[in-house]
Amino acid sequence: MATSPCAPGEGPACIHEATDDAARASSGQNRASRQAIQPIQRQSERHGLRELIAANEDLHGPLTAEEIRAAEAKMFGDAGTQA
């Protein structure tokens, strides 16, 4: 079983950095290699985002539908609220 290079409490940023480092080490830095590691990086980012959302919900409770609509409007303008 692999061990994490991150100390307890270092969180998603450390995990993301460690994943990037490992992917670069195993695939080099040419253009094709960078494209190959992008899915790994996206997965790491999604995992980190899920951790941040869970930590925020632990502190403040789940987001309400109105908070979600407001965030979508801020991010996408009126087009994001038409659904």
N, C-alpha and C positions, 0 to 999 in steps of 0.2 A: 504494500500500500504506500502511495506517495505521501510525503509530508509537505505541508504548506511552508513556503519560504517566509510567510508573514507571521509576525508575533500576534498573540491573542489581542483583539481590540484594534488592530491596524485597519481593518475594514476593507471595503471594496476597492479603494484606490490602490492599495498594496497588491491585492489579488490581480487587478487589471494589469498593473505594471509587471508583475511576475509572469503573467501569461504572455504579455508582449515580449518580454525578454526571452522566454523559453521558445516562443514561436520564431523569433528572429535567429536565435542560436541554432535552431534545427533546420532553418530554411534559407539562411543567408539574406542578402539585401538586394538582390536583383529585382527587376520589376515583376517578373512572374512570381517570385517568392513573396513579395509584398502583397500581391493580389491573392495568393493562396492563404495568407494568414488573416486576411480581412474577415472572413467568416468567424474565425476563432476570436478575433478582437470584438466583433459585434456580439457574439455570445457572452463574452466576458462583460461587456458593457450592460447587456440586458440583465445578467445575473446581479451586477452591482446595483443597477436601478431597482430591481426587485427588493434587494436588501435595504436600500435607502427608503423606499416606499413603506416597507414593513416597519422599519424603525420609526418613521414619521407617524404611522398609524398607531404604534405602541404609545407614542407620546401624546398625540392629539386626537386619536380616534380616526375612523375611516372618513374619507372624503365624502361630502354630500353631493347629490346630483347637481345642485346649483354651483358648487365649487368646481366640479368637473366642467360644466358648461362655461363658466367664467374663464377657466384655464384654456379651454379650446378656443374661445373667442379671442383671447389674448394671443395665442399661438397662431391661429389660422384666420383670424378676422371673422367676418359674418359667414363665410363659406363653411367654416367648421361647425356652425350651430344650426345648419339647415337640415340635418338628418332627421 
